[in-house]
Amino acid sequence: MTRVPLIDPATATGAAAEQLAATRQTLGVIPNMATAMANSPAALQGFLGLFGALKQGVLPAATQERIALAVAEANGCAYCLSAHTMVSRNAVKLPEEEITAARRGHSLDAKSEAVLHLALAITRNRGPVDKETFDAARQAGLSDEEIVEVIANVARNIFTNYVNEALDVDVEWPLVTPFERTASSATREA
């Protein structure tokens, strides 16, 4: 059960109501994550601002979804894995093998593979990236703009992973469990 109240858009007032309306306009839906985040309208506004800005960036939606899947898997966030698996399948139309590969930090596309290696290095090292990973991103053709947007997408996804995990937000999407938790559960049951 979510650790903070989920702010009901139908009864919300003031800044929370404004940001929940902006959420529907930006995302097309108001997910549980947003209703939890609406406890701080400023936090929800910040998320929506970054989301909207990156949507207009140079990284294609499929690349942004691959990053979201890889970062959610690395952080063990079932909420974000569930939401981004659904978006990847239904909105972006990534093939199932690409969704699974992205969760593991890989892609059949060389440039996407380099993006994911960079994104996971940033995630796991909390910012620092070794020369080899950075050079590999350059060699795969990533521009300065793309590299900065990879960093911004990682930050956005870490924020939502942390919100969902710290607040234990109820997952309203078809549940996708991180590989590590799935393996742990199978080991315990055996």
Secondary structure, DSSP 4 states (H G I P E B T S, - for coil): --SSPPPPTTT--HHHHHHHHHHHHHHSS--HHHHHHTTSHHHHHHHHHHHHHHHTSSS-HHHHHHHHHHHHHHHT-HHHHHHHHHHHHHTS---HHHHHHHHTT--SSHHHHHHHHHHHHHHHHTS---HHHHHHHHHTT--HHHHHHHHHHHHHHHHHHHHHHHTTPPP-SSP---HHHHHHHHHHH-
